[in-house]
Amino acid sequence: MKIVVVGTGYVGLVAGVCFADSGHTVVCVDIDEKKIGELRKGRSPIYEPGLEELLEKNLSAERITFSTDLDDAVRASEVVFIAVGTPERDDGSADLRAAMSVAERIARSAERYTVVVNKSTVPVGTASRMQAEFSARAKVPVDVVSNPEFLKEGAAIDDFLRPDRIVIGTSSEKARAIMAELYAPFVRTESPIYFMDPRSAELTKYAANAMLAARISFMNEVAMLCERVAADVDSVRKAMGADERIGQKFLFPGCGYGGSCFPKDVKALIATARNHGMDFALLSAVDAVNDRQKRLLAQKAKAHFGDLRGRKFGVWGLAFKPKTDDLRHAPALTLIDELLADGASVTAHDPVAIDNARRVFGDRVQFVQSPYAATEGADALFLVTEWNEFRQPDFTRVKDAMKQPVLFDGRNIWNPARMRELGFTYYAVGRAP
């Protein structure tokens, strides 16, 4: 098929490259000329394992191209994916101006029957709103489909090529057949395709992310209680997860979730409920707990040191999770802001996110290329992102470099007994200090 993907951000670029790799002819469109220029050279604007290699492969095979001309791309296409940003408004709702602007352009440009697929995360009712736009403006029949993405940053290529499920919302049999054909190569291992109405598909995306966020915040509340009653959250977590109705995934306490999806989608679902006369109290609590959790490590530092003014701290991990350079809503940003506000200095390291972090903090933070350099003369070390290379460092070297052997483990990746043996004062989440 001839496919257009509008938007070369995280979702759009991964979708475009993976569709091209399955044999389709793909044009990715973006208004950012500089980004398009880099993509034409095979340079990805985001860090995602395997993405740049797949990009170069499909550029060489001439299955994927990049353009700033949306009108021309739409005229030659059969399926158009909208994968532009839907940022959070002040009230928590999603800003649809970019998505609706793209829909208006598609309506003017389409010259044949076209399936327009919402890949962006959009509020319930967006497909109906777009369908009305096409009915009023388009010269040819257009069917709008909701096809939310469920990609995990750091594993997005594998998630797209081998999905655990595909959700497609459409009331058109013709569009349903086209979407089934489009995704056929990705469900050969019997992964299910769930066909449903567009509103249910739109809600599924928000509900799935909100459920995962709720599990994280729940365990963070349990961890706080463990600290109060001198219980160990790891023991509690493992025994809880042994119940097959609960399972082990997303039960790890820590210093809060971040990224482009969970924080925004939780707030958007709360806003959707509010707009329909419902108070989604549970999700409001999930959001509040996560906001508190991002401040937990700074609070532990204040409890240990008292005044932080003039102290030097090392930070390991800046991205919101491993295997990505994404800093959106990253807990490390909140931690560093609080440390700086209290008069401390910060030296930070991350395997891939330093350039993005430098754009945020400038020269207010010292960024170093080695994790050990971040420990030099430090009063304490904060572990915020659980990159593999942080799991088994040379702790003797860490201790020798530090001014004081104090560790704040925001992801519970280090063994408390071992840390005490080595002479560290060790703080974690839901564990006795």
C-alpha positions in Angstrom: 0.0 0.0 0.0 0.9 3.7 -0.3 1.0 5.1 3.2 1.5 8.6 4.5 2.5 9.2 8.2 2.0 12.7 9.3 4.4 13.6 12.2 7.9 12.2 12.6 7.9 12.1 16.4 8.2 9.0 18.4 5.0 7.3 17.3 5.0 8.4 13.6 8.7 7.6 12.9 8.5 4.1 14.4 5.2 3.4 12.6 6.6 4.7 9.3 9.8 2.7 9.4 8.1 -0.5 10.5 5.4 -0.3 7.8 8.2 0.3 5.2 10.1 -2.7 6.5 7.0 -4.9 5.8 7.1 -3.8 2.2 4.8 -0.8 2.0 5.7 2.5 0.3 5.8 5.1 3.0 6.1 8.9 3.0 6.6 10.5 6.4 5.6 14.2 6.5 6.7 16.8 9.0 6.7 20.7 9.0 10.2 20.7 10.6 12.5 21.0 7.5 15.7 20.5 9.6 14.3 17.2 11.0 13.3 16.0 7.5 16.7 16.8 6.2 18.3 14.7 8.9 15.9 11.8 8.4 16.8 11.8 4.7 20.4 11.2 5.7 19.3 8.3 7.9 19.7 10.2 11.2 17.0 9.6 13.8 16.0 12.6 15.9 15.2 10.3 18.9 17.1 7.5 20.6 15.3 4.2 20.3 17.2 0.9 20.0 17.2 -0.5 16.5 15.4 2.5 14.9 18.2 4.1 13.1 19.4 0.8 11.6 15.9 0.1 10.3 15.6 3.6 9.0 18.9 3.3 7.0 17.8 -0.1 5.7 14.5 1.1 4.3 16.0 4.4 2.9 18.4 2.3 1.0 15.6 0.1 -0.3 13.6 3.2 -1.3 10.6 2.1 0.7 10.5 5.2 2.9 10.9 8.9 2.0 10.5 12.1 3.9 8.8 15.3 2.9 7.4 18.6 4.1 4.7 18.5 1.3 1.6 17.1 3.0 -0.8 17.9 0.1 1.3 16.1 -2.5 1.8 13.1 -0.2 -1.9 12.7 0.5 -2.9 12.8 -3.2 -0.7 9.8 -3.9 -1.8 7.8 -0.8 -4.4 5.2 0.2 -4.0 5.4 4.0 -2.9 8.4 6.0 -1.8 8.1 9.6 -2.1 11.1 11.8 0.7 10.9 14.4 1.1 14.5 15.6 1.3 15.7 19.1 -1.7 16.2 21.3 -0.1 18.1 24.2 -1.7 18.7 27.6 -3.7 21.9 28.1 -3.7 23.8 31.4 -6.9 21.9 32.4 -5.4 18.5 31.6 -7.4 18.0 28.4 -5.6 17.2 25.1 -4.9 20.0 22.6 -6.2 18.8 19.3 -5.4 21.8 17.2 -2.5 20.1 15.3 -4.5 17.0 14.7 -7.6 18.9 13.4 -5.4 21.1 11.2 -3.9 18.0 9.6 -7.4 16.6 9.1 -8.5 19.8 7.3 -5.5 19.6 5.0 -6.2 16.0 4.2 -9.8 16.9 3.4 -8.7 19.5 0.9 -6.0 17.3 -0.7 -7.6 13.8 -1.0 -8.4 12.8 -4.6 -9.4 9.2 -4.0 -11.1 7.1 -1.3 -8.8 7.4 1.7 -8.6 5.8 5.1 -7.4 8.4 7.7 -6.0 6.7 10.8 -5.7 8.5 14.2 -2.4 7.1 15.7 -2.2 10.1 18.0 -3.6 9.7 21.5 -6.9 11.6 21.2 -10.0 12.1 23.5 -13.1 10.1 23.0 -15.2 11.5 20.2 -12.3 12.8 18.1 -12.9 10.3 15.3 -16.5 11.5 15.1 -15.4 15.1 15.0 -12.9 14.3 12.2 -15.5 12.3 10.2 -17.8 15.3 10.3 -14.9 17.5 9.0 -14.3 15.2 6.1 -18.0 14.8 5.3 -18.2 18.6 5.1 -15.0 19.4 3.2 -13.7 16.4 1.3 -14.4 15.9 -2.4 -14.1 12.1 -2.1 -15.2 9.5 0.5 -13.0 9.3 3.6 -13.2 6.9 6.5 -11.7 7.8 9.9 -10.2 5.0 11.9 -9.0 5.0 15.5 -5.8 2.9 15.9 -4.1 3.8 19.2 -0.5 2.8 19.7 0.8 0.8 22.7 4.5 1.2 22.2 7.0 1.1 25.1 9.9 3.4 24.7 13.1 1.4 24.6 11.3 -1.6 23.0 9.1 0.2 20.4 10.4 -1.6 17.3 9.8 -5.0 18.8 6.4 -3.9 20.1 5.3 -2.7 16.6 6.6 -5.7 14.8 5.4 -8.2 17.4 2.4 -6.5 19.1 0.5 -8.2 22.0 -2.7 -6.7 20.5 -3.9 -4.3 17.8 -6.9 -2.1 18.5 -8.9 -0.7 15.5 -12.0 1.4 15.9 -14.1 1.8 12.8 -17.7 1.6 11.7 -16.8 1.1 8.0 -16.4 -2.5 6.6 -14.2 -1.2 3.8 -11.8 0.5 6.2 -11.8 -2.5 8.4 -10.7 -4.7 5.5 -7.9 -2.3 4.6 -6.7 -2.1 8.2 -6.8 -5.9 8.5 -4.6 -6.3 5.4 -2.2 -3.6 6.5 -1.6 -5.3 9.9 -1.6 -8.9 8.6 2.2 -9.2 8.6 2.4 -8.3 12.3 -0.2 -10.8 13.6 1.1 -14.0 12.1 1.8 -15.3 15.5 -1.9 -15.1 16.4 -1.8 -11.8 18.2 -5.3 -10.5 18.4 -6.8 -7.6 16.4 -9.7 -6.1 18.4 -12.2 -4.4 16.1 -14.6 -2.1 17.8 -16.3 1.3 17.4 -14.0 4.4 17.3 -15.1 5.7 20.7 -14.3 2.4 22.4 -10.9 2.3 20.7 -10.1 5.9 21.8 -11.0 5.1 25.4 -9.0 1.8 25.4 -5.7 3.7 25.0 -6.4 6.0 27.9 -7.8 3.2 30.1 -4.8 1.0 29.5 -2.2 3.6 30.4 -4.3 4.8 33.4 -4.4 1.2 34.7 -0.7 0.8 34.5 -0.1 4.2 36.1 -2.6 3.2 38.9 -0.6 0.0 39.6 2.6 2.1 40.0 1.0 4.6 42.3 -0.6 1.9 44.3 2.7 0.2 44.9 4.3 3.5 45.8 1.6 4.0 48.5 2.3 0.5 49.8 6.0 1.4 49.8 5.3 4.5 51.9 3.3 2.4 54.4 6.1 -0.2 54.5 8.5 2.5 55.6 6.1 3.5 58.4 5.6 0.0 59.7 9.1 -1.4 59.1 8.0 -3.8 56.5 10.0 -4.6 53.2 8.2 -3.7 50.0 10.1 -6.2 47.9 8.8 -9.1 50.0 5.3 -7.6 49.8 5.5 -7.1 46.1 6.7 -10.6 45.2 4.1 -12.3 47.4 1.3 -10.1 45.9 2.5 -10.7 42.4 2.3 -14.5 42.9 -1.4 -14.2 42.7 -2.2 -14.7 39.0 -5.0 -12.2 39.2 -2.5 -9.5 40.1 0.8 -10.6 38.4 4.3 -9.2 38.8 4.4 -6.5 36.2 4.2 -2.8 37.1 4.5 -3.5 40.8 7.9 -1.9 41.3 7.9 1.1 43.6 10.2 4.0 42.9 10.5 7.7 42.5 7.6 8.1 40.2 6.6 7.5 36.5 7.2 9.9 33.7 7.3 9.9 29.9 5.1 11.2 27.2 2.1 8.9 27.9 1.3 8.1 31.5 1.2 11.6 33.0 -0.6 13.2 30.1 -3.0 10.3 29.6 -4.0 10.1 33.2 -4.8 13.9 33.2 -6.6 13.7 29.9 -8.9 10.8 31.2 -9.6 12.8 34.3 -10.6 15.8 32.1 -12.7 13.6 29.9 -14.6 12.3 32.9 -15.0 15.8 34.2 -16.4 17.1 30.9 -19.0 14.3 31.1 -20.1 15.2 34.7 -18.0 12.5 36.4 -15.3 12.9 39.1 -12.7 10.2 38.4 -11.4 10.3 42.0 -9.2 7.2 41.8 -7.2 8.7 38.9 -6.9 12.0 40.6 -5.3 10.2 43.5 -3.0 8.3 41.1 -1.8 11.6 39.7 -1.3 13.2 43.1 0.7 10.2 44.4 3.0 10.3 41.4 3.6 14.1 41.9 4.5 13.4 45.5 6.7 10.5 44.6 8.9 12.6 42.3 9.8 14.7 45.3 10.5 11.7 47.6 14.3 11.5 47.1 14.8 15.2 47.7 12.7 14.9 50.9 14.9 11.9 52.0 18.0 14.0 51.4 16.6 16.9 53.5 15.7 14.5 56.3 19.3 13.1 56.3 21.3 16.2 55.8 19.0 19.0 57.0 20.3 22.0 55.2 21.3 21.1 51.6 22.9 24.5 50.9 26.5 24.1 49.6 26.3 20.3 49.3 27.3 18.5 46.1 25.2 15.6 44.8 25.7 13.1 42.0 22.8 11.9 39.9 22.7 8.7 37.9 20.0 8.7 35.2 18.1 11.5 33.6 15.7 9.9 31.1 12.4 8.9 32.5 13.3 5.2 31.8 16.2 3.2 30.4 16.8 2.8 26.7 15.5 6.2 25.8 16.7 9.9 25.8 13.2 11.1 26.6 13.0 13.6 29.4 9.3 14.4 29.3 8.0 14.4 32.9 11.2 12.6 34.0 11.5 12.2 37.8 15.2 13.3 37.6 14.1 16.8 36.4 12.0 17.3 39.6 14.7 16.0 41.8 17.4 18.2 40.3 15.1 21.2 40.4 14.5 20.7 44.1 18.2 20.1 44.9 19.2 23.3 43.0 16.4 25.3 44.7 17.8 24.3 48.1 21.2 25.6 47.2 23.0 22.3 46.3 25.1 21.7 43.2 24.5 18.7 40.9 26.7 16.6 38.7 24.7 14.2 36.5 25.3 11.4 34.1 23.1 9.5 31.7 24.1 7.1 28.9 22.1 8.9 26.2 20.1 11.8 27.6 22.8 14.4 28.5 22.3 16.5 25.4 18.5 16.8 26.0 19.1 17.5 29.7 21.6 20.3 28.9 18.9 22.0 26.9 16.8 22.0 30.1 19.3 23.0 32.7 22.1 24.7 30.7 25.1 25.4 32.9 23.1 25.1 36.2 24.1 21.4 36.2 27.5 19.8 35.5 27.1 16.9 33.0 29.7 14.2 32.8 30.3 11.4 30.4 31.3 8.8 33.1 29.0 7.7 36.0 32.1 7.7 38.3 32.8 11.3 37.5 29.4 12.2 39.0 30.5 10.8 42.3 33.7 12.8 42.7 33.4 14.8 46.0 29.7 14.1 46.3 27.9 14.2 49.6 25.4 11.7 48.2 24.6 9.8 45.0 21.0 9.5 43.7 20.0 6.6 41.4 17.0 7.8 39.4 17.0 5.8 36.1 17.7 2.0 36.3 20.1 1.7 33.3 21.8 -1.7 33.2 25.2 -0.2 33.6 24.2 1.2 37.0 23.2 -2.2 38.5 26.6 -3.5 39.3 29.1 -0.6 39.5 32.4 -0.7 41.3 31.1 0.4 44.6 34.6 0.6 46.2 35.5 3.1 43.5 32.2 5.0 44.1 32.8 5.1 47.9 36.4 6.3 47.5 35.3 9.1 45.2 32.6 10.4 47.4 32.9 12.9 50.2 30.2 11.0 52.2 29.1 7.4 51.4 25.4 8.1 51.2 23.2 6.5 48.5 19.6 7.3 47.6 18.3 4.4 45.4 15.2 5.6 43.6 14.6 2.3 41.9 15.5 -0.3 44.6 18.1 -1.9 42.3 20.8 -2.3 44.9 21.0 -4.8 47.7 20.5 -3.1 51.1 22.6 -5.6 53.1 25.4 -5.4 50.6 25.4 -1.6 50.7 25.6 -1.6 54.5 28.5 -4.2 54.3 30.4 -1.8 52.0 29.9 1.0 54.5 27.2 3.1 52.7 24.3 4.8 54.3 21.6 3.5 52.1 18.1 4.8 51.4 15.6 3.3 49.0 11.8 3.2 48.5 9.8 1.1 50.9 12.8 -0.4 52.6 14.2 0.3 56.1 17.1 2.8 55.9 
